[in-house]
Amino acid sequence: MKDVLRIVGIVFLAVFVLVVVMPLALAVVGVAISGVITLAVLLIKLAVVLAVGYLILVGIRAVMR
């Protein structure tokens, strides 16, 4: 009887983990991934702005010569 109660407890714990903990963990991972993607997009935008600014400066310098 004691072994049956132990097995039932383990099954209930596994169900609890699947129902409650897994969605929370996946939500945290989703937030982290979206933050990394947002940071990458911002860095790409910054790089494009710097590149365009550099090209404008080089163009102005070439025209001034």
C-alpha positions as CSV (number, residue, x, y, z in Angstrom):
1,M,0.0,0.0,0.0
2,K,2.9,2.3,0.8
3,D,4.4,1.8,-2.6
4,V,1.1,2.5,-4.3
5,L,0.8,5.8,-2.5
6,R,4.4,6.7,-3.4
7,I,3.7,6.0,-7.1
8,V,0.5,8.0,-7.0
9,G,2.3,10.9,-5.4
10,I,5.0,10.8,-8.0
11,V,2.4,10.8,-10.8
12,F,0.6,13.8,-9.2
13,L,3.9,15.6,-8.9
14,A,4.7,15.0,-12.6
15,V,1.2,16.2,-13.6
16,F,1.6,19.3,-11.5
17,V,5.0,20.0,-13.1
18,L,3.6,19.5,-16.6
19,V,0.5,21.7,-16.0
20,V,1.9,24.5,-13.8
21,V,5.7,24.8,-14.1
22,M,6.3,24.0,-17.8
23,P,4.1,26.9,-19.1
24,L,5.8,29.3,-16.7
25,A,9.2,28.1,-17.8
26,L,8.3,28.4,-21.4
27,A,6.9,31.9,-20.9
28,V,10.2,33.0,-19.3
29,V,12.2,31.5,-22.1
30,G,9.9,33.3,-24.6
31,V,10.4,36.6,-22.9
32,A,14.2,36.1,-22.9
33,I,14.3,35.2,-26.6
34,S,12.1,38.1,-27.6
35,G,14.4,40.4,-25.6
36,V,17.5,39.1,-27.4
37,I,15.7,39.5,-30.8
38,T,14.7,43.0,-30.0
39,L,18.3,43.9,-28.9
40,A,19.6,42.4,-32.2
41,V,17.2,44.4,-34.3
42,L,18.1,47.6,-32.4
43,L,21.8,46.9,-33.0
44,I,21.2,46.3,-36.8
45,K,19.3,49.6,-37.0
46,L,22.1,51.4,-35.2
47,A,24.6,49.9,-37.6
48,V,22.6,51.0,-40.6
49,V,22.3,54.6,-39.3
50,L,26.0,54.7,-38.7
51,A,26.8,53.4,-42.2
52,V,24.5,55.9,-43.9
53,G,26.0,58.7,-41.8
54,Y,29.4,57.6,-42.8
55,L,28.5,57.5,-46.5
56,I,27.0,61.0,-46.3
57,L,30.2,62.3,-44.7
58,V,32.4,60.7,-47.3
59,G,30.1,62.0,-50.1
60,I,30.3,65.6,-48.7
61,R,34.1,65.3,-48.3
62,A,34.4,64.1,-52.0
63,V,32.2,67.0,-53.2
64,M,34.3,69.5,-51.2
65,R,37.5,68.5,-53.0
